[in-house]
Amino acid sequence: MAAHSPVFEAELFGSMAESNMDCNIKINEMIPSVFKAMLDFMYNSSFSINEKLVDCEVPMSSTAFLQHLLVAADRYAAETLKVVCEGKLVESISLDIVLSSLELAEIHNCSELKNECLRFLDKGNLGSLRLTEGYIKLMQNCPLLLAEVKDLSAFGGRENKNTMSFY
């Protein structure tokens, strides 16, 4: 675990309080199946989402599971797993998850996911999401990101925004 995560390395071998314990590290605020998937990836360099969903304590979609796994990877600085999760989330962008993925990308510094979500919204998908719970949550949690999203329609898209000139 320490080889794949500087956080675990510090907890197990560093000066953090957990290093003085009898190899018991308490993991708070994480679904056990998500933690098991992270460990599977650390030990085997792969994981099966479908297998984890069957054993999951909380019913959720595979995309939601990936989102939780990305948060766990970021929390424990497991960068390879974070990149894998980000890539899988990019592949699954849809109207149902674009806003939650965009918020996740902003909070956890996932530039590829953020850019792909913005591209998706730039293709005319933003209008149908303005009155959704996800849009309101984005408004509350990431107001600067929401301003960036609104700029998409105001400036006619990301490409046009970058090339506009004012005389």
PLY file of the C-alpha trace (Angstrom):
ply
format ascii 1.0
element vertex 167
property float x
property float y
property float z
element edge 166
property int vertex1
property int vertex2
end_header
0.00 0.00 0.00
2.80 2.40 0.87
4.37 1.87 -2.55
1.24 3.16 -4.28
0.23 5.93 -1.90
2.38 8.52 -0.15
-0.48 8.96 2.33
-0.36 5.29 3.31
3.43 5.47 3.39
3.23 8.32 5.90
0.56 6.54 7.94
2.44 3.24 8.03
6.06 4.34 8.20
6.11 8.06 8.86
5.72 10.27 11.85
1.91 10.31 11.68
0.09 8.98 14.74
-1.02 5.83 12.97
2.59 4.68 12.54
2.80 4.03 16.29
-0.25 1.77 16.27
-0.42 -2.01 15.87
-1.02 -1.86 12.10
-4.59 -0.70 12.57
-5.55 2.23 10.40
-9.10 3.47 10.64
-10.60 4.57 7.33
-13.41 7.07 7.84
-16.00 8.37 5.41
-15.47 5.78 2.70
-17.67 2.98 1.45
-15.89 -0.31 2.24
-16.33 -1.65 -1.31
-14.66 1.47 -2.70
-11.73 0.98 -0.35
-11.51 -2.69 -1.37
-11.46 -1.67 -5.04
-8.64 0.78 -4.31
-6.68 -1.95 -2.55
-7.33 -4.38 -5.41
-5.92 -1.83 -7.81
-2.87 -1.23 -5.62
-2.12 -4.95 -5.39
-3.22 -6.14 -8.85
-3.17 -2.99 -11.04
-6.79 -3.72 -11.97
-10.25 -4.00 -10.52
-13.68 -5.19 -11.57
-16.37 -2.59 -11.01
-19.19 -5.05 -11.65
-17.82 -7.40 -9.01
-17.51 -4.54 -6.53
-21.05 -3.33 -7.25
-22.47 -6.74 -6.33
-20.77 -6.54 -2.93
-21.38 -2.82 -2.45
-23.11 -1.76 0.73
-24.78 1.19 -1.01
-26.73 0.67 -4.25
-25.18 2.81 -6.99
-24.35 2.88 -10.67
-20.94 1.94 -11.99
-20.34 5.63 -12.77
-21.14 6.66 -9.20
-18.80 3.94 -7.96
-16.05 5.29 -10.22
-16.67 8.78 -8.87
-16.28 7.49 -5.29
-13.16 5.61 -6.31
-11.66 8.74 -7.87
-12.28 10.62 -4.61
-10.56 7.81 -2.68
-7.63 7.79 -5.09
-7.22 11.55 -4.69
-7.53 11.33 -0.91
-4.72 8.77 -0.75
-2.68 10.30 -3.59
-2.92 7.08 -5.62
-2.24 8.94 -8.87
-2.31 5.95 -11.23
-5.74 4.90 -9.97
-6.93 8.50 -10.17
-5.89 8.70 -13.83
-7.62 5.39 -14.60
-10.85 6.55 -12.92
-10.69 9.89 -14.70
-10.29 8.16 -18.05
-13.24 5.84 -17.42
-15.40 8.78 -16.34
-14.45 10.70 -19.49
-15.66 7.73 -21.53
-19.01 7.69 -19.73
-19.99 11.38 -19.85
-23.73 11.77 -20.39
-26.49 14.19 -19.42
-27.08 12.19 -16.24
-23.58 12.58 -14.84
-21.95 15.54 -16.57
-22.59 18.05 -13.78
-21.54 15.75 -10.95
-18.45 14.76 -12.93
-17.66 18.41 -13.62
-17.92 19.27 -9.93
-15.78 16.26 -9.05
-13.19 17.27 -11.66
-13.00 20.79 -10.24
-12.69 19.70 -6.62
-10.14 16.94 -7.30
-8.11 18.71 -9.97
-8.92 16.43 -12.91
-8.26 18.67 -15.91
-9.02 16.07 -18.60
-12.40 15.25 -17.06
-13.20 18.93 -16.59
-12.34 19.75 -20.20
-14.41 16.87 -21.56
-17.40 17.84 -19.40
-17.14 21.43 -20.62
-16.93 20.21 -24.24
-20.02 18.09 -23.67
-21.91 21.07 -22.24
-20.66 23.27 -25.07
-22.43 21.01 -27.57
-25.81 22.43 -26.54
-26.44 20.23 -23.55
-26.39 22.96 -20.91
-29.93 24.27 -21.47
-31.63 21.04 -20.44
-29.66 20.94 -17.18
-30.32 24.44 -15.82
-33.20 23.45 -13.55
-31.77 20.19 -12.29
-30.58 19.34 -8.80
-27.05 18.89 -10.16
-27.02 22.43 -11.55
-28.21 23.86 -8.22
-25.57 21.84 -6.37
-22.91 23.12 -8.76
-24.17 26.66 -8.16
-23.82 26.20 -4.39
-20.53 24.30 -4.28
-18.55 25.72 -7.20
-19.83 29.19 -8.14
-16.65 30.07 -10.08
-16.95 26.88 -12.10
-20.58 27.68 -12.80
-19.49 31.08 -14.13
-17.09 29.27 -16.45
-19.93 27.02 -17.62
-22.18 30.02 -18.23
-19.41 31.63 -20.28
-19.69 28.72 -22.71
-23.05 29.91 -23.97
-22.31 33.62 -23.58
-19.23 33.46 -25.79
-20.41 30.78 -28.17
-18.22 27.98 -26.89
-14.72 27.43 -25.53
-12.95 27.79 -28.85
-14.65 31.08 -29.70
-14.00 32.48 -26.23
-10.29 31.96 -26.64
-10.15 33.59 -30.07
-12.49 36.55 -29.58
-11.05 39.99 -30.02
-12.55 43.24 -28.84
-12.07 46.42 -30.86
0 1
1 2
2 3
3 4
4 5
5 6
6 7
7 8
8 9
9 10
10 11
11 12
12 13
13 14
14 15
15 16
16 17
17 18
18 19
19 20
20 21
21 22
22 23
23 24
24 25
25 26
26 27
27 28
28 29
29 30
30 31
31 32
32 33
33 34
34 35
35 36
36 37
37 38
38 39
39 40
40 41
41 42
42 43
43 44
44 45
45 46
46 47
47 48
48 49
49 50
50 51
51 52
52 53
53 54
54 55
55 56
56 57
57 58
58 59
59 60
60 61
61 62
62 63
63 64
64 65
65 66
66 67
67 68
68 69
69 70
70 71
71 72
72 73
73 74
74 75
75 76
76 77
77 78
78 79
79 80
80 81
81 82
82 83
83 84
84 85
85 86
86 87
87 88
88 89
89 90
90 91
91 92
92 93
93 94
94 95
95 96
96 97
97 98
98 99
99 100
100 101
101 102
102 103
103 104
104 105
105 106
106 107
107 108
108 109
109 110
110 111
111 112
112 113
113 114
114 115
115 116
116 117
117 118
118 119
119 120
120 121
121 122
122 123
123 124
124 125
125 126
126 127
127 128
128 129
129 130
130 131
131 132
132 133
133 134
134 135
135 136
136 137
137 138
138 139
139 140
140 141
141 142
142 143
143 144
144 145
145 146
146 147
147 148
148 149
149 150
150 151
151 152
152 153
153 154
154 155
155 156
156 157
157 158
158 159
159 160
160 161
161 162
162 163
163 164
164 165
165 166
